[in-house]
Amino acid sequence: MKLAEAIIKSLESFAKPTAANDIGKYILDNHLWDTKGLTPLATIQARLGDFIREGDNRVKRIKENGVYFYYLAKNEQDIKQVVIVKDINTDKKKKTVVNSYHERDLHILLATYLK
């Protein structure tokens, strides 16, 4: 089986968006793709990115906390409902950060300006 087919088959078995490492482990554990390379997980992650860059409509991804999660486009309606509910719950927890400066921190800036 080719790698692209193995990725599509593995994504069909996941009901929610899944990280590339989990997809790679599933493919290797179930022997969906036979490889002799030294870094098969990196190859699978790169191929997942190729789906997006090449504009393949079968695979979609979302980014959450700096991590990409992949899912099949045919499951998009179910995924969007879960993401919308999660976004509503997380909007309440935003914090305001106030930057404060001490006088000695600004002394170097003032001295350079006066020169």
N, C-alpha and C positions, 0 to 999 in steps of 0.2 A: 504494500500500500504506500502511496506517495504521502509526503508529509502534509500537504494541504488537505488531502482527504482524511488523514488521521486527526488533524486539528478540528475539522468540521464534525467528524464523528464524536470526538471527545466533548466538544461544546454542546452537542445534542444531549449528552448524558447529564450535564449540569443545568440545574433549574434557575440559577442566579448568576450574575456576573462573577467571573472567576479570574484570579491572578494568573499570570503567565507561568509561574513556577508550578502551580497546582495542575494546570493543563499539561505541562511537560511531564510531571510525575505520573499523571494518569496515563498518558500515551506510552511512557516507558514501562510502567508496571503492567499494563495490559498488552504489551508487545504489539501495538498498533503500527509501529514504524521501526524497521530494523536499520540500525546505524552502526558504523564502525568508527565514528568520529570520537574525539576526545571530549568535546563539550556539546553533548546533544541538547541540554537545556538551553544553552545560549542560541543554538540553531533554531530551536522551536520558538524562542522569544523573538528572534529576528524575523522569522516567517510570519508571526502574528503581526508584527509591525508592517511587514510588506503587504498584508491584506489591506491595511488602512491606507498606506501610501499609494498603492496601485488602484485604489478606489473600488475594491471588491465589495459588493453590496451584501454579501452573506454574513460578514463579521463586522461587529461594531464594538466600540470601546468607550468607557467612561473613566474619568480620572477622579480619584478620591484619596485625599491626604497624600498626594504625590505618587500614587501607585495606579497603574492602568489595570482595569478589569475588563475582560473581553466576554462577549456574549453573541448569540446568533441574532440576526436582524428579525427573524420571524418571531422571536420572543420579546421584541422591543416594547410592545404595549404593556406587558406584565412588568417589565423592568422599570419603565418610566413611572408607573404608579407607585412602586416601592421607593424610588428615588425622590419623588415629590413629597411623599409622607416623611421621609427622613430629613429632607431640606426644611420642612416646616418645623420639625422638632429641634433642629440645630440652630435655627436663626435666633432663638431666644437666648442662647448662651454666649453671644459675642461680647467681648470685653473691650473697653476703651483703654488704650495705652497712652500715658502722658509722659512725654520726655521732659526731664528737668536737667538743668545744667548748673554746675557749681561755678562760682566766680573764678576759681583758679583754672578751670577748664577753658574759660573764655579769655584769660589773660594773654595767652600766646596769640590768639587771633587779634586782640586789640593792639598788642605790641607790634605785630607785623603791619597792621593797618596804619599805625601812626608813623612808621618809618617811611 
